[in-house]
Amino acid sequence: MARHVDVVVIGGGPGGYPAAIRAAQLGKKVLLVERHKLGGECLNYGCIPSKALIHASNVVQAIGRAAEWGIDTGPAHVDMVRLQAWKQSVVEKLVNGVATLEKGNGVEVAFAEASFLDAKSVRMRTSDGRTEDVEFGDAIVATGGRPSDLPAFRFDGKRVISTKEALELTAIPKALLVIGGGISGLEIGTFYAKLGTRVVVIELLEQLLPGMDPEVVRIVERHLKKLGVEFHTKSQGKAWHEEGGQAVVEAETPEGPLTVRTDIILVTVGRRPNTDGLAADKAGVKTNPKGYVVVDSQLRTSNRHVFAIGDVVGQPFLAHKATMEGLTAAEVIGGEPVEVDYRAMPSAIFTDPEIATVGLLEPQAAAEGRAVKTARVSFGAIGRALAQAE
């Protein structure tokens, strides 16, 4: 016989785990179902690991410049095995912190795969094959997404890798080819460039960081060139093969064919939703042609008692956006008259220099016919920036 909970949250990432806590705070009996690790993709394989490694590469770069400030050091040596161990310790502390928060707020956590049986129940299946059925008053789908690959560049976990594997390498590659010059590709590419890797970036669209203010992108491009990063826009990787212990990649650029020899091919061309295996149709939950769950301004799906949040509902793929959506969905379930509002959503990109935005970009505001007023301050006029040699 199926047991009953007020709210079941499927997925314990940055959208799901805060949603579960908020629902419990509002007096609901909550079950959080996570198939792998609490914290989801962001905490375990994305946001947190990348920021830890990026910090380490900035330290390496600072050591290389220390003599400018009267500090004599020897050349920095990076032990990637120890660096990865430190990074993992940071991740594990945060994962344990999430578990403590759930327990402290009275949320039950189950480690299992969950799929819908019908409009009011799910089946949990553990890794050892055991199953349990759970009826719910409301459900929140927070299953996230995963990296997409390309027909000519399928992930194999060794030569062609996703961001997950790129953040777990235990040796610094001599050469790295990044297919996709968006946020993840440039953040990881910059990290390895600072460690001495020869990095080449291929981007299909007209600029790196597609959608970002072109003026800002030009500044990032200048710094990439200083790091020795080679990049090609309006270009496309076509094929690759093994030769002499390396991958040989063939690409098309506006200047003609390009051949790149590399140790690693990192594919960062977007994400796809984790809705396969969810059996959303059994719950009357509609998805769009790309598999993303369709929701309204309160994160309700076509089933009024099923909500969806985070990457599984589409862009932007941001952890704090998922958190906001999770809190909103929980409060709607709790009877609060709220809806999601994306107008002043912040965003940060950890390139060099870093980029921060809130709300509309200048080109977006101009395209909407708004009167735009801009102000510009050079880093060279900011005391703190000069004092930190930025």
URHUGI-V183177 format. One record per backbone hydrogen bond with DSSP energy under -1.0 kcal/mol. NH is the residue of the N-H (numbers start at 0). CO is the residue of the C=O. If there is no record, write none. Layout:
# URHUGI-V183177
NH/CO
NH/CO
This chain:
# URHUGI-V183177
2/132
4/134
5/28
6/28
7/137
8/30
9/139
10/32
16/12
18/14
19/15
20/16
21/17
22/18
23/19
24/20
25/21
26/23
27/22
30/6
31/107
32/8
33/109
38/11
39/36
42/38
43/39
44/40
45/41
47/41
49/45
50/46
51/47
52/48
53/49
54/50
55/51
56/52
57/53
58/54
59/55
60/56
61/57
62/58
63/59
67/64
68/65
69/66
70/65
82/78
83/79
84/80
85/81
86/82
87/83
88/84
89/85
90/86
91/87
92/88
93/89
94/90
95/91
96/92
97/93
98/94
99/95
100/96
101/97
102/98
103/99
104/100
105/102
106/101
107/29
109/31
111/33
112/124
114/122
115/277
116/120
117/120
121/133
122/114
123/131
124/112
125/129
128/125
131/123
133/121
134/2
135/119
136/4
137/5
138/304
139/7
140/306
141/9
145/271
147/269
149/152
152/149
155/159
156/159
160/264
165/161
166/162
167/164
175/197
176/263
177/199
178/265
179/201
185/181
186/182
187/183
188/184
189/185
190/186
191/187
192/188
193/189
195/192
196/191
197/173
199/175
200/229
201/177
202/231
208/180
211/208
216/212
217/213
219/215
220/216
221/217
222/218
223/219
224/220
225/221
226/222
227/224
228/223
229/198
231/200
233/204
234/202
235/251
237/249
238/249
240/247
242/245
245/242
246/261
247/240
248/259
249/238
250/257
251/235
252/255
255/252
257/250
259/248
261/246
262/174
263/174
264/158
265/176
266/160
267/178
271/145
273/143
274/272
277/274
281/278
282/279
283/280
284/279
287/291
290/287
292/311
293/285
295/299
298/295
300/305
305/302
306/138
307/298
308/140
312/309
313/310
317/315
321/317
322/318
323/319
324/320
325/321
326/322
327/323
328/324
329/325
330/326
331/327
332/328
333/329
334/331
335/330
337/335
339/296
344/341
346/356
348/354
350/348
354/348
356/346
358/344
364/360
365/361
366/362
367/363
368/365
369/364
380/377
381/378
385/381
386/382
387/383
388/385
389/384
